[in-house]
Amino acid sequence: MNLTTFTIESVHGVKQTLCLETFTVGPQPSSKTTVSAPADPAKKSTATNDVRR
């Protein structure tokens, strides 16, 4: 299992940490591989958004 962690800091000083488990680049295996990368990051909140300005 690969673990990829992104740390994003916006212009407002809000830091977001995004962790993707089983993140593979290239051809995916035929077994079930779920990459949780939602199009709307506000719906699935694995990011820490408690600092709002």
Backbone as a printed PyTorch tensor [residue, N CA C, xyz], in Angstrom:
tensor([[[  0.8430,  -1.1840,   0.0000],
         [  0.0000,   0.0000,   0.0000],
         [  0.8840,   1.2410,   0.0000]],

        [[  0.6180,   2.1130,  -0.9380],
         [  1.3410,   3.3800,  -0.9970],
         [  0.5210,   4.4440,  -0.2820]],

        [[  1.2230,   5.3790,   0.3500],
         [  0.5370,   6.4640,   1.0470],
         [  1.1180,   7.7790,   0.5520]],

        [[  0.2620,   8.5800,  -0.0360],
         [  0.6920,   9.8620,  -0.5740],
         [  0.0110,  10.9600,   0.2220]],

        [[  0.7990,  11.9130,   0.7130],
         [  0.2490,  12.9950,   1.5240],
         [  0.5550,  14.3250,   0.8600]],

        [[ -0.4990,  15.0990,   0.6380],
         [ -0.3370,  16.4350,   0.0830],
         [ -0.6360,  17.4480,   1.1730]],

        [[  0.1800,  18.4790,   1.2670],
         [ -0.1220,  19.5800,   2.1740],
         [ -0.2830,  20.8370,   1.3360]],

        [[ -1.4860,  21.3950,   1.3680],
         [ -1.8220,  22.5380,   0.5320],
         [ -2.0710,  23.7270,   1.4450]],

        [[ -1.4180,  24.8470,   1.1610],
         [ -1.6860,  26.0700,   1.9130],
         [ -2.2160,  27.1060,   0.9390]],

        [[ -3.4210,  27.5810,   1.1950],
         [ -4.0530,  28.5220,   0.2840],
         [ -3.5820,  29.9380,   0.5870]],

        [[ -4.0950,  30.8870,  -0.1810],
         [ -3.6760,  32.2780,  -0.0100],
         [ -4.2350,  32.8770,   1.2670]],

        [[ -5.2400,  32.2280,   1.8450],
         [ -5.8290,  32.7310,   3.0810],
         [ -5.1340,  32.1660,   4.3100]],

        [[ -4.1180,  31.3570,   4.1180],
         [ -3.4110,  30.7780,   5.2460],
         [ -4.0620,  29.5210,   5.7840]],

        [[ -4.9350,  28.9090,   4.9980],
         [ -5.6090,  27.6810,   5.4220],
         [ -4.7920,  26.4990,   4.9300]],

        [[ -4.3310,  25.6800,   5.8700],
         [ -3.5500,  24.5030,   5.4840],
         [ -4.4740,  23.3000,   5.3780]],

        [[ -4.3290,  22.5650,   4.2920],
         [ -5.1170,  21.3600,   4.0950],
         [ -4.1680,  20.1940,   3.8780]],

        [[ -4.4600,  19.0840,   4.5420],
         [ -3.6650,  17.8760,   4.3740],
         [ -4.5410,  16.8160,   3.7250]],

        [[ -4.0960,  16.3300,   2.5750],
         [ -4.8680,  15.3350,   1.8370],
         [ -4.0590,  14.0540,   1.7730]],

        [[ -4.6330,  12.9760,   2.2800],
         [ -3.9590,  11.6790,   2.2780],
         [ -4.6710,  10.7420,   1.3150]],

        [[ -3.9080,  10.1820,   0.3870],
         [ -4.4680,   9.2200,  -0.5530],
         [ -3.8130,   7.8690,  -0.2960]],

        [[ -4.6300,   6.8810,   0.0610],
         [ -4.1160,   5.5320,   0.2490],
         [ -4.3050,   4.7550,  -1.0400]],

        [[ -3.4170,   3.8380,  -1.2980],
         [ -3.3850,   3.0260,  -2.5180],
         [ -3.4400,   3.9120,  -3.7540]],

        [[ -2.5750,   4.9130,  -3.7570],
         [ -2.5130,   5.8450,  -4.8820],
         [ -1.4340,   5.3430,  -5.8240]],

        [[ -1.8520,   4.9040,  -7.0080],
         [ -0.9030,   4.3300,  -7.9540],
         [ -0.8980,   5.1530,  -9.2250]],

        [[  0.2770,   5.3630,  -9.7660],
         [  0.4180,   6.0640, -11.0320],
         [  0.7770,   5.0280, -12.0850]],

        [[ -0.0270,   4.9690, -13.1360],
         [  0.2190,   3.9840, -14.1720],
         [ -0.9740,   3.0600, -14.3060]],

        [[ -0.7780,   1.9150, -14.9460],
         [ -1.8870,   0.9820, -15.1330],
         [ -2.3550,   0.3930, -13.8090]],

        [[ -3.6570,   0.3810, -13.6100],
         [ -4.2220,  -0.1260, -12.3750],
         [ -4.4520,  -1.6250, -12.4910]],

        [[ -4.2860,  -2.3590, -11.4050],
         [ -4.5690,  -3.7970, -11.4320],
         [ -6.0660,  -4.0590, -11.5690]],

        [[ -6.4110,  -5.2790, -11.9250],
         [ -7.8120,  -5.6250, -12.1630],
         [ -8.5900,  -5.7860, -10.8660]],

        [[ -7.9030,  -5.8960,  -9.7470],
         [ -8.5980,  -6.0240,  -8.4700],
         [ -9.2140,  -4.6810,  -8.0900]],

        [[-10.0130,  -4.7000,  -7.0170],
         [-10.6900,  -3.4580,  -6.6610],
         [ -9.6730,  -2.4740,  -6.0790]],

        [[ -9.5600,  -1.3370,  -6.7380],
         [ -8.6530,  -0.2830,  -6.3010],
         [ -9.4610,   0.9930,  -6.1990]],

        [[ -9.6110,   1.4750,  -4.9810],
         [-10.4140,   2.6700,  -4.7700],
         [ -9.4850,   3.8140,  -4.3890]],

        [[ -9.3640,   4.7710,  -5.2730],
         [ -8.5880,   5.9740,  -4.9740],
         [ -9.5790,   7.0420,  -4.5650]],

        [[ -9.5170,   7.4200,  -3.3000],
         [-10.4780,   8.3930,  -2.8000],
         [ -9.9610,   9.8000,  -3.0820]],

        [[-10.3080,  10.2970,  -4.2670],
         [ -9.9590,  11.6670,  -4.6210],
         [-11.2340,  12.3380,  -5.1120]],

        [[-11.9910,  12.9370,  -4.2140],
         [-13.2700,  13.5230,  -4.6140],
         [-13.0740,  14.7880,  -5.4290]],

        [[-14.0270,  15.0470,  -6.3170],
         [-13.9550,  16.2560,  -7.1230],
         [-14.2360,  17.4830,  -6.2690]],

        [[-15.0620,  17.3240,  -5.2440],
         [-15.3700,  18.4280,  -4.3450],
         [-14.7750,  18.1150,  -2.9760]],

        [[-13.6870,  18.7580,  -2.6130],
         [-13.0440,  18.4270,  -1.3310],
         [-13.8450,  18.8930,  -0.1200]],

        [[-14.9020,  19.6740,  -0.3280],
         [-15.7180,  20.1120,   0.8030],
         [-16.6790,  19.0170,   1.2450]],

        [[-16.9770,  18.0540,   0.3750],
         [-17.9170,  16.9950,   0.7370],
         [-17.2490,  15.9510,   1.6240]],

        [[-16.0990,  15.4440,   1.1880],
         [-15.3830,  14.4720,   2.0120],
         [-14.2570,  15.2030,   2.7220]],

        [[-14.3650,  15.2910,   4.0230],
         [-13.4980,  16.1810,   4.7670],
         [-12.3900,  15.3820,   5.4230]],

        [[-11.3760,  14.9900,   4.6440],
         [-10.1660,  14.4690,   5.2610],
         [ -9.1750,  15.6010,   5.4620]],

        [[ -9.5600,  16.7850,   4.9870],
         [ -8.6940,  17.9520,   5.1340],
         [ -9.0530,  18.6710,   6.4290]],

        [[ -8.0910,  19.3730,   6.9880],
         [ -8.3230,  20.0900,   8.2320],
         [ -8.6070,  21.5470,   7.8810]],

        [[ -9.8620,  21.9290,   8.0400],
         [-10.2980,  23.2690,   7.6450],
         [-10.6790,  24.1190,   8.8500]],

        [[-10.1180,  23.8800,  10.0170],
         [-10.6160,  24.6050,  11.1750],
         [-10.1260,  26.0380,  11.2490]],

        [[ -9.1460,  26.4300,  10.4490],
         [ -8.6720,  27.8150,  10.4790],
         [ -9.3040,  28.5400,   9.3030]],

        [[-10.2860,  29.3770,   9.6060],
         [-10.9790,  30.1450,   8.5620],
         [-10.7820,  31.6310,   8.8270]],

        [[-10.4680,  32.3800,   7.7780],
         [-10.3150,  33.8280,   7.9330],
         [-11.1870,  34.5350,   6.9280]]])
